[in-house]
Amino acid sequence: MSSGNGTTQSATMPVTGAPEPSPSQEKRPQPVLTNPQTGQKNKLDHNGNIIKELGETGSMIQKDADKPHMTLAVKSVKVMDSCSSLGDGVRIKPKHRYFLAVKIRSELTKEADKVAGVTDTSMDTSPYSFKIEPAGSTDSIEQGTGEAMSCDYQPVAAIGVISGSVDEGYIILDSPTKHGRIVYDNDGFGGWAWNF
């Protein structure tokens, strides 16, 4: 299985033109070097995540399918020094330096069940599924903090979607930087990195 804008999902499926994986890489699916939907070369970060710009969609597509079964887009990012807390509206400060109000859109089609071989396939879209890479750095920072989870910013994105559903809303990330990449690689097998 490969993604139009994502990664190959079977370690045994070869990627044309890709170097032979080392033994330590054999279990890690390799990124698709060319987007099969557009024919354009995918740009990869140092972890093999496909680099996207805000508004661009990452998608997973079965190799012989004509449309994706999973999509995720980071639509926009708003940088904030503080936010209103849930319930009482008191202003709270981030643990790191900034809050990022990140608008995401996620979708899993019914085809996702067939691809996964189970019913009610799900995709985690909680803030804990995302990481931040500051500009010029190769270090990812897990930023799901209590402070970020306490922010009241509407509409709130669902913490996950199941097959046959679509969701759009905001997650709040706690970031040390105003610029960098928001990374979604929830299973460690490659994903996407959006510049912000």
Order of alpha helices (4+ residues) and beta strands (2+ residues): beta-beta-beta-beta-beta-beta-alpha-beta-beta-beta-alpha-beta-beta-beta-beta
